[in-house]
Amino acid sequence: MKTRKTWRNGLGLSQLMAMMLVVLPTMAFIVTFLLDYWGVMQADYKLKLLANQVAEVANNQTDISNFTMVDRGLCPNGAALSFGTQDEGGGAGYIDITIQYNYNGTYLTNKNLSTSVSSYSYHDQNMSIIGTCS
């Protein structure tokens, strides 16, 4: 004769609710943190791309004493690109480019991201360019 197994008290509703009370907020935090981290990585990628494009534009200009560039919309979160004062660069014949951005996310707030590119100047210029996405 077969006996039936019942799961009446195997996992009670109170244990299930207690487990969900711990698991769901933890999972929500992990997912939100990973999405915020992904946003930081996307912003960093855009800064690197922007720094390389600024280096390309600077290499094609014969006089970069008054450096300007058209904003191509590559700053993260639709920020505007602006350039500060240009200084003398570190080495002769090199153009140093630094792009800065302040990231504000859900958990990763007020993170200063910065990327730098040092490029050889084809026109023998020496300059340090600092751009800010704000």
N, C-alpha and C positions, 0 to 999 in steps of 0.2 A: 504494500500500500504506500502510495506516495504521500509525503507530507508537504504541505504548503509552507513556504517561508514568507513571513510578513516583515516589512521594514517599518513598522509603525513607530518604533522608538529608536531607529538607527541614527538619524540625524534630526534632532528636534528643531523646531522653528526658532527657538531662542539661540541655539548655536549657529544656525544659518544667518540670522540677523546680526549677531555679534561679529561673525566673520566678515560679512558685507560692510559693517561699520568700520572695520579696519582696512579691508582690501580696497574698496572703491575710492576713498580719498587718497590712498597711497598711489593707486594707479593713475588717478587724475593728476596728482602732482608730478609723477614721472612723465606722463605724456605732455603736460604743459611745459615742463622744464626742457624736454627734448625738442619741442617745437620752438621754444625760445632760443635754444642753442643753435638750432638749424637757422634761425633768423640771423644770429650773429655770424655764422659761417657764410651766409649769403651776402651780408653786408661787407665782410672781409674780402670776399671774392670780387665784389663790385669795386672796392677800393683798389685792389691790385690791378684790375682791368683799367680803371681810370688812371692810375699812376703810369701804366705802360702807354696809354694813349697820350698823356701829357708829355711823356718822354719823346714819343714819336713826333708830336707837334713841335716841341722845342728843338729837336734835331733838324727839322726842316726850315727853321727860321734862321736867317743870317744874323739878326740882331735881336737878342732876347732881353735887352735891358728893360723894356716895357712889355713884359710877357702878358699876353691875353689869349684866351681860348674860348671858343663857343661851348657853352654848357650843353653836353649831349644827353643829359638826363641819366647819367650813370650813377649819380649819388644815391645811396640807399634811402628808401622811403620817400622818394621825391624831393629830397633836400636840394638846395641850390649850391652850386660850386662857386667859391670865391677864392681869390689869390691875395695873399698878404704882400708885404714888401719883399723884394728879392735881395738876397745878400750874396756876397762873394762865396763861391763854393769851396770845398775842401781841397781839391787838387786842380792843377792847371789842365784845362781841356776836358773837364768833367762837369756834368750837370746833375746836381742832386735834387731829387723831387720827393717831397713828403706830402701825403694826403692824410688828413685827419677827419674823424667822425666820432660823434658822441652817441652811443646806442642806448636807447631806453626801451626795455622790454618788460615782460611781466615779472620775472624773477631776476633777470640780469639787467638791472637798471644802472644808468650812469656809467657805462663802460666806455672808456676811451679807446677807440680803435685807430691804429695808425699803420701806414705802410710806406716804405721808402724804396726808391729806385735810384741807382746811380748809373748814369748813362754817359757814354763817351760823346763829346761834342765834335761833330764833323766840321764845324766852322771855328774851332779852337776858342770856344767861349768857356767861361768859368762862372757858374751861377748856382745858387741854392734857391729852389722854388718851393714855397709852402702853400698848399691848397687846403681849404677847409670846406667840408660839406656841412652846411647848417641850414 
